Amino acid sequence: MLRGEKSYMNMKIMKYKIMVLDIDGTLTNSEKKITPKTHDALIDYQERGGKIAIASGRPTKGILPYAEKLDLK
């Protein structure tokens, strides 16, 4: 079970409906890459209805590759 979830009768109920993530050191590791574990967890979160937003001081052009990798809408 992921942090922020509650299990009730074999159903996962998400406690948080939106996640706002910084890129450097939060979304990415020290190599500036999204790890497979993080990627899979965030894709699963979205598939269950959660929303993800990226908050960064970077220009949009610098954020776009990360948003595309996570299939953010």
C-alpha positions in Angstrom: 0.0 0.0 0.0 1.3 3.5 -0.9 1.7 6.2 1.7 -1.6 8.2 1.9 -3.8 5.2 1.1 -6.4 3.4 3.2 -7.5 -0.1 2.5 -11.2 -0.9 3.0 -12.7 -4.2 2.0 -10.0 -4.8 -0.6 -10.5 -1.3 -2.1 -7.8 1.3 -2.1 -9.0 4.7 -1.2 -6.6 7.6 -2.0 -6.2 10.1 0.8 -4.6 12.7 -1.5 -6.2 13.7 -4.8 -3.3 15.8 -6.1 0.5 15.7 -5.7 2.6 18.8 -6.4 6.2 17.9 -7.0 9.4 19.8 -7.4 11.8 18.3 -9.9 15.3 18.4 -8.5 15.8 16.1 -5.5 12.1 15.3 -5.3 10.9 13.9 -8.6 14.4 13.1 -9.8 17.4 11.4 -8.3 21.0 12.9 -8.1 21.4 12.0 -11.7 18.4 14.2 -12.7 16.5 11.0 -13.7 13.1 9.7 -12.7 13.7 6.2 -11.3 11.6 3.3 -12.6 10.1 2.9 -9.1 9.1 6.5 -8.9 7.8 6.5 -12.5 5.7 3.3 -11.9 4.2 4.7 -8.6 3.2 8.0 -10.2 1.7 6.3 -13.2 -0.3 4.0 -10.9 -1.4 7.1 -8.9 -2.7 8.7 -12.0 -4.5 5.6 -13.2 -6.4 5.5 -9.9 -7.5 9.1 -10.5 -4.8 11.1 -8.8 -3.5 14.3 -10.4 0.1 15.4 -10.5 1.5 18.9 -10.9 5.1 20.0 -11.3 6.2 23.1 -9.4 9.6 24.4 -10.5 11.6 27.6 -11.1 12.6 26.1 -14.4 11.1 27.4 -17.7 8.4 25.4 -19.3 10.9 24.0 -21.8 12.9 22.5 -18.9 9.8 20.8 -17.3 8.2 19.4 -20.5 10.4 16.3 -20.8 9.5 15.2 -17.2 5.8 15.9 -17.8 5.8 13.9 -21.0 7.6 11.0 -19.3 4.8 10.9 -16.7 2.1 11.4 -19.3 0.8 14.5 -17.5 -2.2 16.2 -19.0 
